[in-house]
């Protein structure tokens, strides 16, 4: 995959997006300076115990700081273990599609949530998220619960469950460092390419945040950095493969993909199961299996489609995939530009992974079509179109800035992928 967009990894300057969220939270929460804030030359910018205000934003403009801003602030009445427990209980009592996975371990999750260690930097950022990006906060709580449930289901001990819950809770904190307009509230299924360019760095930033500004275990920071990676090397931001994928990262990747598939109240656990199985070799079989088993145990959904309609949609899906392969192959041999060739190679690889999933599903043959369940076909259809849009964005990112003629050709190919 291409080099990541540049980001300030040192936290030596206040990130404008994180600062804006903190300032928004300060309108309803008491956020103060835990220590005097100095710039790198020793000039005092803000006094200890002074409440955060918009004036701080002006004083921090383009200033290199002696200490990261996040380490200098504290939310006195922000997120706590008790408020996390309340949010968790609301989730467990709600009519969520995750209920079959969460509720068997609800009491265990509630017990461990009360003892999660909230580092001051994490507590500050979670407070800002809760206030400025409530959907992202709900996502963090859901990830905390699901990651903990999967670990509990595997027989994890207290320490393992708490660490898994912390991984889920903190996995998207890197999103605080990109504009909220480019955030992941829609599970990156509706993101345009510009937003994708920004979003792709957030696991890397989150890992740096955890490793540089907290005392959490290195395994937690590593898992946060891996939550959008895939075992077959098709993920981001570093396209790592199985031999470099940590155990906690494998778990968190399944949790993230599951939550991504069930963001809508109308999405079912079947939708998540299909997303996890769509491409063979993407996810850890053990963690993935616990989600798919829970989906399989549910009563089958009643079909509202006639068998002929189901078969017609399956034929259309096969045609879409074939067209994607044809479009990429038609351009691949026409360009000698290295960046273009690398982008098309990535596109071919990712589409090839989709083809492998399609072949393995067996839905391409008449017998598979005859036995296909309408709900699963709809889920598979949605997943395939989403994946093709993902191929489009990854291809454009890998190509970078191309000469106008080459860019026009690549855009044409990518537009055909997005149309699905």
C-alpha positions in Angstrom: 0.0 0.0 0.0 1.1 3.6 -0.6 2.9 5.7 1.9 0.6 7.2 4.6 -0.4 10.8 4.4 1.9 12.9 6.5 0.9 13.5 10.1 2.6 15.0 13.1 3.6 11.9 15.1 5.3 13.8 17.9 2.3 15.5 19.5 4.6 18.4 19.9 2.0 20.8 18.6 -1.7 20.9 19.5 -3.7 19.1 16.8 -6.4 21.5 15.7 -9.1 18.8 15.4 -8.5 17.3 18.8 -8.2 20.7 20.3 -11.5 21.8 18.8 -13.3 18.7 20.3 -11.7 19.4 23.7 -12.9 23.0 23.5 -16.4 21.9 22.6 -16.4 19.5 25.6 -15.2 22.4 27.8 -18.5 24.2 27.2 -20.3 21.6 29.4 -17.5 19.8 31.2 -14.8 21.2 33.6 -11.5 20.7 31.7 -8.6 22.4 33.3 -4.8 22.6 32.9 -3.3 20.0 35.2 0.1 21.7 35.0 1.5 25.0 33.5 1.6 24.8 29.8 4.9 26.1 28.2 6.1 26.4 24.6 9.4 24.9 23.7 11.3 28.1 24.5 9.9 28.2 28.0 7.2 30.8 27.5 4.2 30.1 29.7 1.0 29.9 27.7 -1.5 28.7 30.2 -1.5 28.5 34.0 -2.1 25.4 36.1 -5.8 25.0 37.2 -7.0 27.5 34.6 -10.1 26.2 32.8 -9.8 25.6 29.1 -11.3 28.2 26.9 -11.2 29.5 23.3 -8.4 31.8 24.3 -6.2 28.7 24.7 -6.7 27.9 21.0 -5.3 31.3 20.0 -2.3 31.0 22.2 -1.4 27.5 21.0 -1.5 28.5 17.3 1.6 27.1 15.6 3.4 26.8 18.9 5.8 23.9 19.6 5.0 22.7 23.1 7.3 21.5 25.9 4.9 18.7 26.7 2.0 17.4 24.6 -1.2 19.3 25.3 -3.1 16.1 26.0 -0.8 15.4 28.9 -1.3 18.9 30.4 -5.1 18.8 30.6 -7.6 16.9 32.7 -11.4 16.5 32.5 -12.5 16.8 36.1 -16.1 15.8 35.5 -15.7 13.8 32.3 -16.0 10.1 31.4 -15.5 7.7 34.4 -15.6 4.0 35.0 -19.1 4.5 36.4 -20.3 6.4 33.4 -18.8 3.8 31.1 -20.6 1.1 33.1 -23.9 3.1 32.7 -23.3 3.3 28.9 -22.5 -0.4 28.8 -25.7 -1.4 30.6 -27.7 0.8 28.2 -26.2 -1.1 25.3 -26.8 -4.5 27.0 -30.5 -3.6 27.6 -31.1 -2.2 24.2 -32.5 -4.1 21.2 -29.2 -4.5 19.5 -28.3 -7.0 16.9 -25.2 -7.8 18.9 -27.3 -9.1 21.8 -26.7 -12.8 21.1 -22.9 -12.2 21.4 -23.0 -9.7 24.3 -25.7 -10.8 26.7 -24.3 -14.2 27.8 -21.4 -12.2 29.2 -23.2 -9.1 30.3 -22.6 -9.6 34.0 -18.9 -10.3 33.4 -18.5 -7.2 31.3 -20.2 -5.0 33.8 -18.0 -6.4 36.6 -14.8 -5.7 34.6 -15.9 -2.3 33.2 -16.0 -0.9 36.8 -12.3 -1.6 37.1 -11.0 -0.4 33.7 -8.0 1.9 34.3 -8.7 5.2 32.5 -5.4 7.0 31.9 -5.9 10.8 32.1 -5.1 11.3 28.4 -7.6 8.6 27.4 -10.2 10.0 29.8 -9.8 13.5 28.4 -10.2 12.3 24.8 -13.1 10.0 25.6 -14.8 13.0 27.3 -14.2 15.1 24.1 -15.6 12.2 22.0 -18.7 11.8 24.1 -19.5 15.5 23.7 -18.5 16.3 20.2 -18.9 13.0 18.4 -21.5 11.0 20.3 -21.8 8.3 17.5 -18.1 7.6 17.8 -18.5 7.3 21.6 -21.3 4.8 21.2 -19.1 2.9 18.8 -16.3 2.9 21.3 -18.6 1.5 24.0 -19.9 -1.2 21.6 -16.3 -2.2 20.7 -15.4 -2.4 24.4 -18.3 -4.7 24.9 -17.9 -6.9 21.9 -14.1 -7.2 22.3 -14.6 -8.2 25.9 -17.4 -10.6 25.1 -15.3 -12.4 22.5 -12.4 -12.7 24.9 -14.7 -14.0 27.6 -16.2 -16.5 25.3 -12.7 -17.9 24.6 -12.1 -18.4 28.3 -10.0 -15.3 28.9 -9.0 -14.5 32.4 -9.7 -11.1 34.2 -6.6 -9.4 32.9 -7.2 -10.6 29.3 -10.9 -9.4 29.3 -10.0 -6.0 30.8 -7.2 -5.6 28.2 -9.6 -6.6 25.4 -12.2 -4.1 26.6 -9.6 -1.3 26.8 -8.5 -2.1 23.2 -12.1 -1.8 22.0 -12.7 1.4 24.0 -9.6 3.2 22.7 -9.2 1.8 19.2 -10.6 4.8 17.3 -9.1 7.6 19.4 -6.9 8.4 16.4 -10.0 9.7 14.7 -9.8 12.7 17.0 -6.8 13.9 15.0 -8.6 14.2 11.7 -11.5 16.5 10.8 -14.9 15.2 12.0 -16.2 15.5 8.4 -13.9 12.6 7.5 -14.7 10.4 10.5 -16.0 6.9 10.5 -19.5 7.4 11.8 -20.9 5.6 8.7 -18.4 2.7 9.1 -16.5 4.0 6.1 -19.2 2.6 3.8 -20.3 6.0 2.5 -16.9 7.7 2.6 -15.7 9.5 -0.5 -12.0 9.3 -1.6 -11.0 12.5 0.1 -12.4 11.3 3.4 -10.7 7.9 3.0 -7.4 9.6 2.4 -7.7 11.2 5.9 -9.3 8.3 7.6 -6.7 5.8 6.6 -4.1 7.2 9.0 -6.2 7.0 12.2 -5.1 3.5 13.3 -1.5 4.6 13.1 -2.1 7.9 15.0 -4.1 6.0 17.6 -1.2 3.6 18.2 1.2 6.4 18.5 -1.1 8.2 21.0 -1.4 5.1 23.2 2.4 4.3 23.0 3.6 7.8 23.5 1.1 9.4 25.9 -0.1 6.6 28.1 1.3 3.8 30.2 -0.9 1.1 28.7 0.8 -2.1 27.6 2.5 -2.1 24.2 0.2 -4.9 23.1 -2.7 -2.5 23.4 -1.1 0.1 21.2 -0.1 -2.5 18.6 -3.7 -3.8 18.5 -5.1 -0.3 18.0 -2.7 0.2 15.1 -3.9 -3.1 13.5 -7.7 -2.9 13.8 -8.2 -2.2 10.1 -5.5 -4.7 8.9 -6.3 -8.1 7.4 -4.5 -11.4 7.6 -4.2 -11.6 3.8 -2.4 -8.2 3.6 -5.5 -6.4 2.1 -6.0 -4.0 5.1 -4.7 -0.6 6.1 -2.7 1.4 7.0 0.4 -0.9 6.6 -1.0 -3.9 4.7 0.6 -6.3 7.2 0.1 -10.0 6.8 -0.6 -12.9 9.1 2.9 -13.4 10.4 3.1 -9.8 11.7 -0.5 -9.6 13.1 -0.7 -9.7 16.9 -3.3 -11.8 18.7 -5.1 -8.8 20.1 -5.0 -7.1 16.7 -6.6 -10.1 15.2 -9.4 -9.9 17.8 -9.9 -6.2 17.4 -10.0 -6.5 13.6 -13.0 -8.9 13.9 -14.7 -6.6 16.4 -14.3 -3.6 14.1 -15.5 -5.4 11.0 -18.5 -6.8 12.9 -19.5 -3.3 14.2 -18.9 -1.9 10.8 -21.5 -4.3 9.4 -24.2 -3.6 12.0 -24.1 0.2 12.3 -27.7 0.5 11.1 -30.6 -0.5 13.4 -31.9 -2.6 10.5 -28.6 -4.6 10.1 -28.6 -8.1 11.6 -25.9 -10.4 12.9 -26.2 -12.3 9.6 -25.0 -9.1 7.9 -21.8 -9.2 10.0 -21.4 -12.9 9.5 -21.5 -12.5 5.7 -19.0 -9.5 5.9 -16.6 -11.6 7.9 -16.9 -14.6 5.5 -17.0 -12.6 2.2 -13.3 -13.0 1.5 -11.5 -16.2 2.8 -8.4 -15.6 4.8 -9.1 -12.0 6.0 -9.9 -12.7 9.6 -8.8 -15.0 12.4 -11.0 -18.1 12.2 -11.3 -18.5 16.0 -12.6 -15.0 16.7 -14.6 -14.8 13.5 -16.2 -18.2 14.2 -17.8 -16.9 17.5 -19.7 -14.2 15.6 -20.8 -16.5 12.7 -21.9 -19.2 15.2 -24.1 -16.7 17.0 -25.6 -15.6 13.7 -26.2 -19.2 12.6 -28.0 -20.0 15.9 -30.6 -17.3 15.3 -33.9 -18.2 13.7 -33.7 -17.9 9.9 -35.1 -14.7 8.4 -38.3 -15.0 6.4 -37.7 -14.6 2.7 -39.7 -11.9 0.9 -38.1 -12.6 -2.5 -39.2 -15.2 -5.1 -36.6 -17.8 -6.0 -36.3 -16.4 -9.5 -35.5 -13.0 -8.1 -32.8 -14.4 -5.8 -31.2 -16.2 -8.8 -31.4 -13.0 -10.9 -29.6 -11.0 -8.3 -26.9 -13.6 -7.9 -26.3 -13.6 -11.7 -26.1 -9.8 -11.5 -23.5 -10.0 -8.7 -21.3 -12.4 -10.8 -21.6 -10.0 -13.7 -20.5 -7.1 -11.6 -17.4 -8.9 -10.4 -16.5 -10.0 -13.9 -16.9 -6.5 -15.2 -14.5 -5.2 -12.5 -11.9 -7.7 -13.5 -12.3 -6.9 -17.1 -12.0 -3.1 -16.6 -8.8 -3.4 -14.6 -7.2 -5.9 -17.0 -8.0 -3.7 -20.0 -6.0 -0.8 -18.5 -3.2 -2.7 -16.8 -1.1 -3.3 -20.0 -1.5 0.2 -21.3 0.6 2.2 -18.8 4.3 2.2 -18.2 4.1 4.6 -15.3 5.3 2.8 -12.2 2.8 4.4 -9.9 -0.1 3.5 -12.2 1.2 -0.1 -12.5 1.4 -0.5 -8.7 -2.1 0.9 -8.2 -3.5 -1.5 -10.8 -1.6 -4.4 -9.3 -3.2 -3.6 -5.9 -6.6 -3.3 -7.6 -6.2 -6.6 -9.3 -5.1 -8.2 -6.0 -8.1 -6.9 -4.1 -10.6 -7.9 -6.8 -8.9 -11.3 -6.9 -9.6 -11.7 -3.2 -13.3 -10.9 -3.9 -13.3 -13.5 -6.7 -11.9 -16.0 -4.2 -14.7 -15.3 -1.8 -17.3 -15.5 -4.6 -16.0 -18.8 -5.8 -15.9 -20.2 -2.3 -19.5 -19.1 -1.6 -20.7 -21.5 -4.3 -23.5 -19.1 -5.2 -22.2 -18.8 -8.8 -23.5 -22.3 -9.7 -27.1 -23.3 -10.2 -27.2 -25.6 -7.2 -25.9 -22.8 -5.0 -28.4 -20.4 -6.4 -31.3 -22.7 -5.8 -30.4 -23.1 -2.1 -29.5 -19.5 -1.5 -31.3 -17.7 1.3 -32.7 -14.3 0.2 -31.4 -12.5 3.3 -27.9 -13.8 2.8 -28.0 -12.9 -0.9 -28.9 -9.3 0.1 -26.1 -9.2 2.6 -23.6 -10.6 0.2 -24.8 -8.1 -2.5 -24.3 -5.2 -0.2 -20.9 -6.4 1.0 -19.6 -7.0 -2.6 -20.6 -3.4 -3.6 -19.0 -2.0 -0.5 -15.8 -4.0 -1.2 -15.7 -2.7 -4.7 -15.9 0.9 -3.5 -13.1 0.0 -1.1 -11.0 -1.2 -4.0 -11.6 2.1 -5.8 -10.4 4.1 -2.8 -7.4 1.9 -2.1 -6.4 2.1 -5.8 -6.6 5.9 -5.9 -4.6 6.2 -2.7 -1.9 3.8 -4.0 -1.6 5.8 -7.3 -1.1 9.1 -5.7 -0.8 12.2 -8.0 -0.7 11.1 -11.6 -0.2 13.0 -14.9 -3.6 14.2 -16.2 -3.9 11.6 -18.9 -3.0 8.7 -16.6 -5.2 10.1 -13.9 -8.2 10.3 -16.2 -7.8 6.7 -17.3 -7.5 5.5 -13.7 -10.5 7.6 -12.6 -12.5 6.0 -15.3 -11.6 2.5 -14.1 -12.3 3.5 -10.5 -15.6 5.0 -11.3 -16.7 1.8 -12.9 -15.8 0.0 -9.6 -17.7 2.4 -7.5 -20.8 2.0 -9.7 -20.7 -1.7 -8.9 
